[in-house]
Amino acid sequence: MKTCGRVRLRAIATLMAVAAVFGPPSHALAQSGPPSGSVTLHIVQAGYIGGVSKGGGVLHFEGRNYPFTTAGAGVGGLGVSRFDASGAVYDLKSVAEFAGPYARIRTGLAIGLRGKGKMMLRNSHGVVMRLSGTRKGLALSTGVDAMVVSFAK
C-alpha cells in the first residue's frame, strides 16, 4: 500500500473515532446560554492530506487564568501556518471539564502575513469553544479532526 493511501486510511479512522465519540460535526457547534469563560490560543498547524498541530493557550474562568497545551491530528488542509485566536467557552461548569480530547472543525486561509480563520471545538463533557483569529504562513485549513487539551505543568 502506498504511503498516501495509509495516511488517508489513518485520517478516515481518526474522523470515524471522533464522530463516534462526539457525534456529527453540527452537534459540535451547539452551545447554550452565555459564555462560561474565554480562551486565547496559539497553534502551529502543518498538513498535506493529513495534518498535525501543536500549541497552547490560556483559559480564563471564574477570575483565574489556567495555561494549557494542545496537540492534534486529523484530515484536511495543506501547508504550514500559525493560528492565533481567542473566543468564548460555553457550558463549562468546572475547570476539570476543560482538559481532554475535543472534536475540532476548522476553516481558514493564510497567505504570508495575512489570513483569517475560525475554529469550533467540543469535548465529551459538552464544553464548546468558538474561536476566531488570524493565520500566518502559507496554508489552506479546512477539515475535522481531534485535539487534546492538557493543563500546563
C-alpha positions as CSV (number, residue, x, y, z in Angstrom):
1,M,0.0,0.0,0.0
2,K,1.3,3.4,-0.9
3,T,2.2,5.9,1.9
4,C,-0.5,8.3,0.7
5,G,-3.1,5.6,1.0
6,R,-2.0,4.8,4.5
7,V,-2.3,8.4,5.5
8,R,-5.8,8.6,4.1
9,L,-6.8,5.4,5.9
10,R,-5.5,6.8,9.2
11,A,-7.2,10.1,8.7
12,I,-10.5,8.4,7.9
13,A,-10.1,6.2,11.0
14,T,-9.4,9.3,13.1
15,L,-12.5,11.1,11.8
16,M,-14.7,8.0,12.4
17,A,-13.4,7.8,16.0
18,V,-14.1,11.5,16.6
19,A,-17.6,11.2,15.1
20,A,-18.3,8.1,17.3
21,V,-17.3,9.9,20.5
22,F,-18.6,13.4,19.8
23,G,-21.5,13.0,17.4
24,P,-21.8,14.7,14.0
25,P,-19.9,18.0,13.4
26,S,-23.1,20.1,13.5
27,H,-23.6,19.0,17.2
28,A,-20.1,20.3,17.9
29,L,-21.3,23.8,17.2
30,A,-24.1,23.8,19.8
31,Q,-23.8,25.8,23.0
32,S,-26.3,27.1,25.4
33,G,-26.6,30.3,27.4
34,P,-24.0,33.0,27.9
35,P,-20.2,32.1,27.8
36,S,-18.7,30.5,30.9
37,G,-15.3,31.9,30.2
38,S,-12.9,32.7,27.4
39,V,-9.6,31.4,25.9
40,T,-6.7,32.6,23.9
41,L,-5.0,30.0,21.7
42,H,-1.8,29.8,19.6
43,I,-1.4,26.7,17.4
44,V,1.1,25.8,14.7
45,Q,-0.5,23.5,12.0
46,A,1.1,21.5,9.2
47,G,-0.7,19.4,6.7
48,Y,-0.8,17.6,3.5
49,I,-3.9,15.5,3.3
50,G,-3.4,14.5,6.9
51,G,-2.4,17.2,9.4
52,V,-0.9,17.8,12.8
53,S,-1.0,20.7,15.2
54,K,0.7,21.7,18.5
55,G,0.3,24.7,20.6
56,G,-1.1,26.2,23.8
57,G,-3.2,28.9,25.4
58,V,-4.9,30.2,28.5
59,L,-8.3,29.5,29.8
60,H,-9.9,32.5,31.6
61,F,-12.5,31.1,34.0
62,E,-14.1,32.5,37.2
63,G,-11.5,35.2,37.6
64,R,-8.4,32.9,37.2
65,N,-6.1,32.0,34.3
66,Y,-5.2,28.4,33.5
67,P,-2.4,27.8,31.0
68,F,-2.8,24.7,28.8
69,T,-1.1,22.9,25.9
70,T,-2.7,21.3,22.8
71,A,-1.8,18.5,20.3
72,G,-3.9,17.4,17.4
73,A,-4.2,15.3,14.3
74,G,-6.7,14.7,11.5
75,V,-7.6,15.2,7.9
76,G,-7.9,18.3,5.7
77,G,-5.6,21.2,5.0
78,L,-2.4,21.9,3.1
79,G,0.7,23.9,4.1
80,V,2.0,25.3,7.4
81,S,0.5,28.1,9.4
82,R,0.3,29.7,12.9
83,F,-3.2,30.3,14.2
84,D,-3.6,33.0,16.9
85,A,-7.1,33.1,18.2
86,S,-9.4,34.0,21.0
87,G,-13.1,33.3,21.8
88,A,-15.8,32.2,24.1
89,V,-16.1,29.0,26.1
90,Y,-19.6,27.6,26.7
91,D,-21.1,25.1,29.1
92,L,-18.0,24.9,31.3
93,K,-19.1,24.1,34.9
94,S,-15.7,23.4,36.5
95,V,-12.1,23.6,35.4
96,A,-11.8,19.8,35.4
97,E,-14.2,19.6,32.5
98,F,-11.9,21.6,30.2
99,A,-9.0,19.2,29.7
100,G,-9.2,16.2,27.4
101,P,-10.0,15.4,23.8
102,Y,-12.0,17.7,21.6
103,A,-13.6,17.3,18.2
104,R,-12.5,20.2,16.0
105,I,-13.9,21.9,13.0
106,R,-11.6,24.4,11.4
107,T,-11.5,26.8,8.4
108,G,-9.1,29.4,7.2
109,L,-6.6,30.6,4.6
110,A,-3.2,32.0,5.2
111,I,-1.0,33.7,2.6
112,G,2.1,35.3,4.1
113,L,1.2,37.5,7.0
114,R,-2.5,37.9,6.1
115,G,-5.2,35.4,6.8
116,K,-8.2,34.7,9.0
117,G,-9.6,31.5,10.4
118,K,-12.3,30.0,12.7
119,M,-12.2,27.0,14.9
120,M,-15.1,25.3,16.8
121,L,-14.4,22.6,19.3
122,R,-16.5,20.4,21.6
123,N,-15.4,17.8,24.2
124,S,-17.2,14.8,25.8
125,H,-18.3,17.0,28.7
126,G,-20.2,19.3,26.3
127,V,-17.7,22.1,26.7
128,V,-17.7,24.2,23.5
129,M,-15.1,26.7,22.3
130,R,-15.9,29.1,19.4
131,L,-12.7,30.8,18.3
132,S,-11.7,33.3,15.6
133,G,-8.3,34.8,14.8
134,T,-5.5,35.3,12.3
135,R,-3.4,32.8,10.4
136,K,0.2,33.4,9.3
137,G,2.0,31.2,6.8
138,L,1.0,29.6,3.6
139,A,-1.9,27.2,4.2
140,L,-5.5,26.3,3.4
141,S,-7.0,24.9,6.6
142,T,-10.3,23.1,6.4
143,G,-11.4,19.9,8.0
144,V,-12.5,17.9,11.0
145,D,-10.1,16.3,13.4
146,A,-9.3,15.8,17.1
147,M,-7.3,17.9,19.5
148,V,-6.2,17.0,23.1
149,V,-6.1,19.8,25.7
150,S,-3.8,19.3,28.7
151,F,-3.1,21.7,31.6
152,A,0.4,23.0,31.6
153,K,2.5,21.8,34.5
